[in-house]
Amino acid sequence: MDIKKEALDIQHDIIKWRRDLHKTPETGLLLPLTRGYIIKELEKMDIKYTTYETHSGIVCIIGDENKGICIGVRADIDGLSVNEEIESEFKSQNSNMHACGHDAHAAILLGTAKLLKKYEDLLNGCVKLIFQPGEEGPGGAYPMVLDGVLENPKVEKIFALHVGSLAGKEKNGSITVNYKNTFAADDQLYIKIKGKGGHGSMPHQTVDPVAIAGNVIMSLQNIVSREVSPHNSAVVTIASVFSSNDTYNVIPEYVELKGTIRTLNYETRDFVFDRIRKIVDYTVNGFRGEYELEFRDGYPPLINSKEVTEEFIISAKKIVDECDINIMENSLMGGEDAAFFFEKIPGSYFFLNTPSEHNGVLYPAHNSKFKIDETYLYLGSALFTQVVMDLIG
């Protein structure tokens, strides 16, 4: 069995699926067009599937649930609220865009489904294919975990990928993988600082939330620069400051701060949260203000299993040259909600390097001119299929 060749033989299908999905990107947890398209293709393959009422996730099982172990393979399928700026025959037909390659992820998993269905009688166990919405927010993996997608049968190991160039400017068609931390925990910070508004010429008669906010912002920067070890990466960024008015001579009633927090492990995450709480409390109260503080929409860190990653690399060497397997030394500070799956079961998340330039410029993910090289997408299906066959074939 030559899985790489068989994946290459269905390359035209994978590209077509990707282009069809690229035309109709949807955001969030409810993706009716995307779900409908994937279901239609699964039905053509005679693959049974399960859908859910509260989100557009899809799960299908290939193989025998009553013997061996169950392997999970996950793809995110949602887009972004970005207006695409690249003209093509498959350009987005709405105001959203697959600017992070999730259309390719869905197509790769459909390719994996087609290959594994062909080999179904050879499987000594089963594979659970997970098409997941909402990765870009509010997070679709968590509700799918609550829905029990990792149970009945219980998933023992899980795999996922990302296309594009997130892992760096590596050779197209190569892969990149990390033996440990792959993505940081991704948490959002909201602070509302309440004061007493008044005339800008008489600040002594007010409790100025702008001044308090300035002190809070500067104090929060000390967490990373002075309290987290230089050998342990963390990010605390205040990205938005909003005042309850926008005039020149009025001190507002309140100021809202929004930001993001990135940490690499649960211990650092808890420490940073605790320090934010204390700094905000001491600073705001010290200046006679009041506050609201929330940590929102958090994704835990995505940490690869060393053992499962070693198994994946053994399989990957059958699909790509050993020199095209790159080992990451450091985690990305971006977030990835597949972490909700990975904190429950061991797995390996890898990158399939497929960047493509537009007019000589390589645009990053989430850019309105983001492109990928479709000719290497078949490798994603081959890699998923190979590791499943090696583990339960």
N, C-alpha and C positions, 0 to 999 in steps of 0.2 A: 504494500500500500504506500503510495507516494502522495502524502497529504498536501505538500506544497504544490505539486503539479495539479492535483484535483482542485485546490483553491484557485490556482491560476486559471483553470478551465471555466470557473464561474465568475471570473473577474468582471465580465460585462454585466452580469446580474448585480453584483455589489455596487458598481458604479451607477447603474440605473437606479437602484434603490436609493442610493445616496442623493442623486440629483432630484429624484422625485420628492424626497423628503425636504430637500433644500428649498424647494419652491414654496412650501407651506409651513414655515416654522411657527411654533406656538410656545408660549411661556407659561411657567407655573406648574401646578399639579394637574390641571385639566387640559388635555391635549386631544380633543376629539378627532381631528383630522389625522394627526400622527398615529394615534392608537388604531383608528380605522384602517389606515394603510398597512400597518404592521400585521394586524389581524388578517387582512385579506391575503397577504403573502404567506403567513403561517398556514392558512387554510389551503392554499395551493399546494403546500408541502405535506398536507395531511397531518399536521402537528396540532395536538390539542393544547388548549391554553386556558388560563384563568384570568379574569378581569375583576376590577374592584369598583365600588360605588363612589368612594370619596376621592379617588384620584385615577389617573389614566395608566397606571402601571399594568404590566402584563407579565405573567409567569407561565412558562411552558416546560414540561418535563419530557425528556427523551431517554429511553432506556427502561430498565427493569427496576421498579421501586422496591422490590422485595428481596433483592440480593445486593451484596457489595455496599459501597458507600455512595453518597450523593455529592457531586461537585457543582458549585455555583459559578456562573459566568454572568457578569453584569455589564449593562450598557446604559448610560444616561441618554435621554432622547429629546430634551427640551432645548429651546433656543433662547435668544436674548432680545431685549427691546432695543435693537439697533437697526438703523436704516442702512441697508446694503448699498454700497457705492460702486460695485463692480458689475459691469454689464456682461451678461452671458445668457445662453438659452435657458438656463435653469435658475436665473436670478429669483430671489424672493419675491413673491407676489403680494406681500403685505408689508406692514411697517416693522416686522420682526426680522431677525436674521440668525442663521446658524453660524454665529461668529466664534464658536468655540469647538466646532467639529463634532457635535453630538449627532448630527445627521450621519456622519461617517461611522460613529460608534454603533448606531442602530443598524446601519447597513452591514457592518462587520458581523454583528451578532446574528443577523438574518443569514449571512453566509455561513456562519458557524452552525446554525440550525440546519441548513440544507445539507452540509457535509455530515453532521452527526446523525441526521435522520437516515442517511445512506448506510452508515455503519451501525445502526441501532442494534441489530442482532448480535453484534460483537461485544457490546458493552456488558461488563460484569458489574452492574450498578446503574446509576442514572445521573444525568446532568440536568440541572435546573437553570434555565435561561431567564434572566431578569431584565426586562425593559423598564427602566425607571424614569419617571418624570421629575421635574422640580429641582434638579441639581443646582441650578443657578439661583434658586430660592423659590419657595421657603424651605426646601429640603424634602425630597421625596423618599429618600432611603429610610428615614426614621418611621414614617407611617407604614411603609412596607414591612419593616421589622415588626411593628405592632400588629400588622395583619397576619403575621406568622409565616412570611415567605421563606424564612430560613428553617422552618419546621415541616414535618409530615410530607416527605421524609426530611430528616435533619441534614442540613448542608454541613459537610465536614471541612471543606476547603473552598475558597472563593478566589476568582481572578477577575481583573478589570484592566482597562487600558485607556490611554488618551493619545489622540493623534496631534499633529502639528509640530511645534517646536518648543513646548514648555520646558523640556529638559535641557535646552541649549541648542547650539548650532551644530548638531551632529549630522552625519551623512544620511541622506534620504534612504529609507529602507532599513536603517539600523534600528536597534531598540536600546532603551536605557532603563535600568532597573536599580532599585535601592534595596539593600538587605535589611533596612530598619525604617526610620522616619522618612516618609515620602512627601506628605503634605502636613502643614501645620494645622493646629486647631484654629478655627475661624470663628471669632465671636464679635458681635456688634455691640457698641457702647452708646447708650443714650443718657444724657444728664440734662436735667432742667434746673436751672439756678434761679430762684425767686428772690427778688429784693423788694424795694419800695421806690417806685419811680418818682420823677420830679424834674424840675428845671435844671438844665445842664450848667447854669451859672451858680447854682446853689447845691452842690453835691453833698454838703454837710447835712442837708435836710432829707437826704435819701439813703437808701441802702443799695449801692450801685452793683447790679448783677454783672455788668460788663467788666468792672474791675475785678470782681470775684472770679469770673470766668477766666480772666487773664492769669490770675494766680493759680487756678486749678490746672489750666493747660500747661503752664511751665513746670508745676510741681509733678504732674504726671510723667513728664519726660525723664525725671530722675529715676523712675522705676527701672527703665531699661539701662540707662547710662550709669547708674550707681548702685542698683540693688540686684540685678540679674547678672550672673557670671558672664564675662566676655566669651566664654566657651559654650554658652547656652543661648542661642538666638531667641529673641523675642521682639515684638513690635507693638507699640502703643501709638496709634496715629489719631489725632483729632482732625477730621477731614471737613467738618462743616460747623459753622457758627451762625446762629440765627437769633436776631433780636426781635422783641415784640413791637418795635417800631424802627423806622429807617430815616428819621430826621436828624438834623445836626445838633440840636440843642435840647433834646429830651432824653433823660435817663430812663430806660425802659423798666417795665415791671419784671421781666424775666428774659433769660437768654437760654437757648437750647444748644447743646453740643452733641454732635454725632461723630462716632469714630469707629475704628476697627482695632481688634487685638489679635495678635498671632503668637502662638506659643507651640513648642514642639513636644511637650509631654504634659501629663495630667498634673504632676507636682508643680511645675512652673505655672501652669494655667491657674491652679488654685491660689498660688502665691500672688500672682499679678492681680487676680480678682480681689483678693483680700486687701492688697495695698491700695488699689483704686478706691475701694469702699472707705478705707481709713483716711486717705488723703482728701477725698471729697468731703467727708464728714468733718474733719478737723478744719479744713480751709473755709468751707462755707459757713459753718457755725462760728468760726473765729471772726468772720467779718459780718456776723449778724444776719446772714441770709438763711434761706431754706432751700431744700433740694429734693428732686426725684432722681433715682438712679436705677437703670435697668441694663441687664446684659441680655441681648436679644439674638434669636436665630442662630444659636451656636452650633458649629460642627466640631466634633472632637478631632484630635490628630489622627491622620491615617498612618499606621505603622505596619509595615510589611513583616510577615513571619520569615525569619531567616531560613527555617527548614523548608517551607513551601516555596520560597523564592529559589532556593537551591534546586528543588524539583523542577520548577519552571525553567530555569536556565538549562538544565539537562535536556529538556524537551525543545527549547528554543534553538539549541545547537543543531537540531535536525532540520530547522527551517531557514535559519540565517547563518552566515559564517561567524565563527567564534570572534573574529576581529570586529564584527559589527554588533557585538553585545557590550554595551557600555555600562559601567558600574558607577552609580552616583555616590559621592562621598557625603554630600549635604542634602538636607531636606529643602524642598521648595517652601516658601512662606505663604503660598496660596492655600486655599481651603478646598476640600473635596468631600462631599457628603457620603460617598461610599464608605467613609470612615465609620458610619453607623453599622454597616455590615461587618467591617474589619475588626471592630472592637468586640464583636460577638464571636467571630470564628477566624481562624488563621487564614491568611491569603497573600496574594502577591499582585501588586498593581505595577504596571509597566507603561512605558511610553513607546509608541511607534512613531518614529521621526519622519514626518511627511510635509515639511514646510514648502511653500511655493511663493515666489515673488510676484508682485504686481507692479508692472512698469519699472522693474529693477529694484524694487524696495520690498523687503521682507517685513510684513506687518504682523504684529503679535495677535494672539487670541483676544477676543472682545473688541477688536478694531473693525470698523465698517468695511475695510479692504482686506480682511483676513482671507487667505486662500490655503488650500492644501493640495498636495500632489496625489491625485486619486490612483495613480498606477501602482501604488504600494499598499493599498487598502486590503488586497487579498491576503497579504501577509498576516494581518490581524486575525482573519478567519482561520488561517493555517495554524497560527500559534495557539489560539484557543483550542482548536480541534486536536492538535498534537498533544497538548498537555492533558486534555481530558482522556484521550486514547491511551496515553502512557500510564495514567493513574487508574483507569477502570476498564481499559480495553482488553 
